[in-house]
Amino acid sequence: MTAIVYHDGKLIGDRKQVALVIPTAFEDGPKVFISRDKQFAYGATGSAIDESIRDELEHKLRVVLERLVIDKRDVVPLEDILEDKIDCFTHGTLMTRDQQFGIMSYGSRFRRLAGHTHGCGTGGNLLAAMLKCGMTIKAAMPVVERLDLLTGSKADVIYASRLKPFVIKGTTL
């Protein structure tokens, strides 16, 4: 029900969200976010990320990111990092200024993207393919919306180059 894509130093997310009470009604809202310390960005499919859970979510994501940045494995199971799962994530992307990680299998594992284009959500792979083939975000989003009714034509874009360098603080839960 969304398009979250990492491509060419950008994290892109559509803004079409399903209204909770009426599954055929949609609302406008962000799906990609910059952390409050501006050191990483994240986007997720699944539940909308409500302002009331952002601090707790970003704390968990920082723990995960610190471990991923230190750990050189390409795939890291969540249970190697956290005891509990990150509830609001099904699939998504984490991005620092110079590294990217895909969130896979309902948040149960993380994969190092190493700069490769990555899409998730019902429209994510469509958008990723279009961008990889040279379409601009502005041209691709309306096409994705026509092909996937659950993805909107408006998008937010976060540029990795505008993030502060990621600093490992030794964060724990």
C-alpha angles and dihedrals in degrees: 000000000000148000119240113170137174110204133157098341094319134107109208128189131175118230103224112117128179112242109242098227099041113038092198093053122084136205132198115246143134123271098179123061141184114226116250090250089051092231098114142016130214141186130188143190117217125046119019111259105244121208090239093066100039098096094050092043094049091049090055091044090051090053089050094046094048089054093045093049091050095039112073097200117120093223123033123184113227091233087066088062111025133027094215129043126249100253103202095052124087098156132341149121137273118201133186123182091276109013136057132196131190118222106220142182098022093314094307097118141020127218126201107237097195092204096309120139111259130184133186136176128051092298099028099092091046092052092044091053093048093049092046089054091054106266117141120241090246092054096040101049097068090047092051090049090054091050096041116034091196093063121076129222094232118084140187117217126201117192118216090213090064094056120097116247111278110251120198108227100175092251117187135181 
